[in-house]
Amino acid sequence: MIATYIQKSNYEITQLDDELLILDMDLYTITKLNAVGGACWALLGKVQTVGSLVLAIQERYRLSNEQIKSDIEFFLNDLLQCGLIQQEHG
């Protein structure tokens, strides 16, 4: 089974320079993302897998595949713990 991820709803987004702020209107929290995190967040507007996120970020930023995979898995776990995305196994 491949896990998929997508944004949950009820957020406000604010862009400050190269950072993205996600305001959770239900939990009254703010999550700050750098440029790469913001790019991942935008992609998570549609269902994504770790692999699809890795390919998109690798193409955009021309980074090493193994490092990106590790970083994205860590990033997705953080977003799950913050309640900003949901995971499905399909």
C-alpha positions in Angstrom: 0.0 0.0 0.0 1.2 3.5 -0.9 0.4 6.3 1.6 -1.1 9.5 0.2 -1.2 12.9 1.8 -3.4 16.0 1.3 -4.1 19.2 3.1 -6.9 19.5 5.6 -9.1 22.6 5.4 -9.8 25.8 7.4 -6.5 27.5 7.1 -5.3 31.0 6.2 -2.0 31.4 4.4 0.3 34.4 4.6 3.5 34.9 2.6 6.3 36.8 4.3 9.4 37.1 2.0 10.5 33.4 1.4 8.4 32.0 4.3 4.9 30.8 4.4 2.7 31.0 7.5 -0.2 28.6 7.9 -2.8 29.8 10.4 -4.9 27.0 11.7 -8.3 28.6 12.5 -9.5 25.6 14.5 -6.5 25.1 16.8 -5.3 28.8 16.8 -1.7 27.7 15.8 0.8 29.2 13.3 3.2 27.0 11.3 6.1 28.6 9.5 7.5 27.0 6.4 10.6 27.9 4.3 10.5 28.1 0.5 10.8 24.3 0.0 8.2 23.6 2.7 5.9 26.1 1.0 6.4 24.4 -2.3 5.5 21.1 -0.7 2.5 22.7 0.9 1.2 24.0 -2.4 1.6 20.5 -4.0 -0.4 19.0 -1.1 -3.5 20.9 -2.3 -4.0 17.7 -4.3 -3.3 14.1 -3.2 0.4 13.4 -3.2 2.7 10.5 -2.3 6.2 10.8 -0.9 7.5 9.8 -4.4 5.5 12.5 -6.2 6.7 15.2 -3.8 10.3 14.0 -4.1 10.1 14.2 -7.9 8.5 17.7 -7.9 11.0 19.1 -5.4 14.0 17.5 -7.1 13.0 19.0 -10.4 12.4 22.5 -8.9 15.4 22.7 -6.7 17.8 20.2 -8.3 18.7 18.5 -5.0 19.9 14.9 -4.2 17.1 12.4 -4.3 18.0 10.6 -1.1 18.2 13.8 1.0 14.9 15.0 -0.4 13.1 11.8 0.4 14.4 11.8 4.0 13.5 15.5 4.4 10.0 15.1 2.9 9.2 12.1 5.1 10.2 14.2 8.2 8.3 17.2 6.9 5.1 15.1 6.3 5.3 13.6 9.8 5.6 17.1 11.3 2.5 18.3 9.3 0.6 15.2 10.4 1.5 15.9 14.1 0.4 19.5 13.6 -2.9 18.3 12.1 -2.4 20.2 8.9 -2.6 17.2 6.5 -4.2 13.8 6.5 -2.8 10.5 5.4 -4.6 7.7 3.6 -3.4 4.2 2.7 -4.6 3.2 -0.7 
